[in-house]
Amino acid sequence: MKLYNWQFAPNCRRVRMFVLEKKLDLPSIEEVVGSGLRLLPAYVDRWPHAMVPMLETDQGARIGEAMAICRYFEDLHPEPNLMGRDALEKATVEMWERRAYDEGMIGTAEVFRNSHPDFVDRGLPGALDRVPQIPALIERGRGRVARFYRKCEAQLKSNDWIAGSRFTVADITTLCAMDFAIFNGMTIPDDCASIRRWYDRVNSRPTAAASQ
Amino acid sequence: MKLYNWQFAPNCRRVRMFVLEKKLDLPSIEEVVGSGLRLLPAYVDRWPHAMVPMLETDQGARIGEAMAICRYFEDLHPEPNLMGRDALEKATVEMWERRAYDEGMIGTAEVFRNSHPDFVDRGLPGALDRVPQIPALIERGRGRVARFYRKCEAQLKSNDWIAGSRFTVADITTLCAMDFAIFNGMTIPDDCASIRRWYDRVNSRPTAAASQ
């Protein structure tokens, strides 16, 4: 089994942290990003979706999309459960995981992709033709992240974890999104005391450091 | 059980078609979009995430995000299975469902939200503060949809259905995304014969019409 990886990419970290929380060894890892933060041409030839992460199974099946890879591991190794046990918990975890991705991760990606000099004309991942950066997305992305912080603060005021009473994949995506936001200068607001308590708790898990 | 709904919204249609494919009755439906294509204030007060769809269970739990609602129904009513049976099929369905959403649905939404006169200063769903439209996203969204069509054509050339050999939720999201694209003038390209064959097959399912 092999994980095609870009060590810096928050979407790859989601998978690595998930695997470590399952107490599994990481699959063999191949780095596929080279100079100028570009995917290596040999990787794009094999995987025209041109995104990371991608998992190749021993039987040669290829799975892209971080959450699809996580779901593969959840099914093969059900414990510890990270995606919900009953219908309502599964739905709640999925709701928060998708929000963390759509609002926290994509909001930050809008800032990062549209401002970083290595991504001129590469405003979207997975696009092999020219996609110009759109400077207006920098401000829009910052607003998205700010709203995401407010939403998480409200949730964590009355819940220990993002999806409720225990640690799940929703916490993993939220941590990876927030660390990406922090890296891009969007730190946790001072008045978000509940997020800060949660962040310290999640960030002190051994898998948080080991997945970086 | 109640589904808070905007009949036109493709994300609501994903849920309605999923429920109908499960051969369940639709939950009681409350329309929450009023004049100017705005969410009713009473709905936003109850559900500050300010998006549709949202499912309220008989016990009062609230689930947002179309796929979280679908997963709730999949767990309660496992047959017919729409989200995959074993680890690899679950992962493959999730990969394609997420792509259909991220590329087809969001690509089209970029065109729609940033060009429609009713969405001036409401460039993003779920944001209650002012989010200006970004005209450059119209062209970027069109490119995203064009790439999504190419990706689906390649997949459907060697597979009867989006995630492989049988109908799944990945087909539902893809149909809803493509119908949204078609409504916005981005019709299936003439040279995408495999998509056209698949589209006719999916679109002739009774649930395709009944969910509209």
Interface residues (C-beta under 8 A of the other chain):
Chain A: P48 H49 T57 A61 I63 G64 E65 M67 A68 I69 R71 Y72 D75 L76 D86 A87 L88 K90 A91 T92 E94 M95 R98 R99 E103 G123 L124 G126 A127 D129 V131 P132 I134 A136 L137 R140 G143 R144 R147 K151 A154
Chain B: P48 H49 T57 A61 I63 G64 E65 M67 A68 I69 R71 Y72 D75 L76 D86 A87 L88 K90 A91 T92 E94 M95 R98 R99 E103 G123 L124 G126 A127 D129 V131 P132 I134 A136 L137 R140 G143 R144 R147 K151 A154
